[in-house]
Amino acid sequence: MIENRLFVHSVFVAIAPIIVAWFGLSVPAAILLVLLLLLWRWIVVLSGFVMPEKKPELVLATISASHFVEKVRWSMDRLELDYVEKVSGGTLGAYFGGRTVPQLKVRTGSVRSVIGNSAEILRYLWGRYAVEDPARAAFLEPTTDRVELEQRLDRHGVNLQIWVYRYLLQDRDLALHAWGANNPATPLWQRQALKLLFPLLAFLIRKSFRITEANFARAVTNIEALLAEMNERLEQDDNSLLAGNELNYTDLCFAAMTGLWLMPTGYGGGKADAVRIERDRVSDAMRGDIDRWIAAYPAAVSFVERLYSQQRKAPGA
Ligand SMILES: N[C@@H](CCC(=O)N[C@@H](CS)C(=O)NCC(=O)O)C(=O)O
């Protein structure tokens, strides 16, 4: 609960050497400065117990367009949780803060827990809400089949990142739009930073996702293999990807992943409207892939569209 206070303290720690050099402080004065900074940090830690910062109980750190965020956001909306979404500009948190999104922050009294990784967040939600509201949380039960399928769907999500970035990075305006540079929910300074830092961010994305033509081709092959398999499953039974199951979080996960390229109405439950990648705005090559997938996997496409129209309620709806 003391993140903001610690941040201010860290800024002072960073500028302390400049103060020492600027004022030509002696060694004893520099030692005194260090001791004062340590004392300040201790006071900040204690203040967390005495005067905890007022934070909402559940905060979901996001970038609006993310399919991994949508996987968690949809589950939280389905649980009808009261939470605050804290939107950041795409990639900034990863390359400057070392964290991925979604990230769930949970306040329990004066303790704040932080959970990263969509699968871990869903396990937390199940563990907590299966007790508080078993019927509503049943879709989150992590059976062996579901967890195995989820792991494959998460890898599919990474292949989709390679696919989408291969196209987006060739179109600066569209990439910035998807990262939230035109989204009023993104802090203004981050919107400016995205525009300024675009060449660096594009370079980092290319390196970290290894976006080469060979990797892109491999990603497309994997994406199509998974879509073909899910399409076949859904031709047999269009209730759930896992035959004999009620609709569960793996179905929502597949829909969230597919939503990245299909962009069904309702994607994001109202939270991703400002960052939509519309089909008429993308390059011919990207649209070619999307049209090919829509034609080749009709059972998967109609399943996702049906889930979005019938199951994706916006919070409070
Ligand atoms: N394994 C992670 C993957 C999450 C991930 O790759 N998130 C992307 C957005 S789709 C991200 O954090 N990008 C960095 C950023 O935009 O700050 C999960 O399941 O949550």
The ligand as an SDF file (V2000), in Angstrom:
LIG
                    3D

 20 19  0  0  0  0  0  0  0  0999 V2000
    1.9010  -15.0840  -19.9090 N   0  0  0  0  0  0  0  0  0  0  0  0
    1.3140  -13.7750  -19.7790 C   0  0  0  0  0  0  0  0  0  0  0  0
    1.4080  -13.0740  -21.1040 C   0  0  0  0  0  0  0  0  0  0  0  0
    0.8790  -11.6890  -21.0320 C   0  0  0  0  0  0  0  0  0  0  0  0
    1.3450  -10.8070  -22.1730 C   0  0  0  0  0  0  0  0  0  0  0  0
    2.1010  -11.1960  -23.0660 O   0  0  0  0  0  0  0  0  0  0  0  0
    0.8650   -9.5880  -22.0970 N   0  0  0  0  0  0  0  0  0  0  0  0
    1.2650   -8.5860  -23.0350 C   0  0  0  0  0  0  0  0  0  0  0  0
    0.0340   -7.9100  -23.6100 C   0  0  0  0  0  0  0  0  0  0  0  0
   -0.8580   -9.0470  -24.6210 S   0  0  0  0  0  0  0  0  0  0  0  0
    2.0880   -7.5450  -22.3240 C   0  0  0  0  0  0  0  0  0  0  0  0
    2.1480   -7.5020  -21.1080 O   0  0  0  0  0  0  0  0  0  0  0  0
    2.7640   -6.7000  -23.0510 N   0  0  0  0  0  0  0  0  0  0  0  0
    3.5750   -5.7140  -22.4520 C   0  0  0  0  0  0  0  0  0  0  0  0
    2.9160   -4.4040  -22.2680 C   0  0  0  0  0  0  0  0  0  0  0  0
    2.1290   -4.0590  -23.1410 O   0  0  0  0  0  0  0  0  0  0  0  0
    3.2220   -3.7060  -21.2990 O   0  0  0  0  0  0  0  0  0  0  0  0
   -0.1250  -13.9030  -19.2840 C   0  0  0  0  0  0  0  0  0  0  0  0
   -0.7250  -14.9720  -19.4750 O   0  0  0  0  0  0  0  0  0  0  0  0
   -0.6350  -12.9580  -18.6680 O   0  0  0  0  0  0  0  0  0  0  0  0
  1  2  1  0
  2  3  1  0
  2 18  1  0
  3  4  1  0
  4  5  1  0
  5  6  2  0
  5  7  1  0
  7  8  1  0
  8  9  1  0
  8 11  1  0
  9 10  1  0
 11 12  2  0
 11 13  1  0
 13 14  1  0
 14 15  1  0
 15 16  2  0
 15 17  1  0
 18 19  2  0
 18 20  1  0
M  END
$$$$
